[in-house]
Amino acid sequence: MMNATKASAKKGTLQLDQKRLDAAKRSLDKGAVVPDSGPYREDIIRLLNDSLATELVCILRYKRHHYTATGLESPAIAEEFLVHANEEQAHADRIAARIVQLGGEPDFNPDSLTKRSHAEYNEQLELHEMIRSNLIAERVAIEAYTQMIELIGDKDHTTRRLIEQILEQEQEHADELSDWMKKAS
């Protein structure tokens, strides 16, 4: 990350901080974590762990809904619930990998998942209510990721891009669920 206080401008040109470049050559066992990863690293790891919990709760909810959906429309929607569950799993995997890249530990503790999750687990058995609860969860995820992007800003470009990519897919999920809600009404 380019830090304006450590970079220097010389006759209208930008110059990289050689000390930071030299520091990046050391501690190779830390992978992507360089000595100047920034003062926000721990906060970003915490935000990512809360997002990991959210994704894991969403996976569980979508899986339950996949297996318990019944009714005329349910086979097609149940299959989409499974597609969403698999996409949420991919999000969780990418978030966990990023936490490790930042030198943190992904928190998969099942005892605290629902406490840390932004979304709720849901045991609905009525198809319309399943769709509704998943739409609510997607909208909550969209809001949480939008706020994370604002908070992270230029503090961690890689994490911000990751969250932006996940946000895009969550918005697609919400649009699909909204369409299903209209059809199920």
Buried (B, 14 or more C-beta within 10 A) or exposed (E): EEEEEEEEEEEEEEEEBEEBEEEEEEEEEEEEBBEBBBEBBEBBBBBBBBBBBBBBBBBBBBBBBBEBBEEEBBEEBBEBBBEBBEBBBEBBEBBBEBBBBBBBEBBEEEEEBBEBBBBBBBEBEEBBBBBBBBBBBBBBBBEBBBEBBEBBEEBBEEBBEBBBEBBEBBBEBBEBBBEBBEEBE
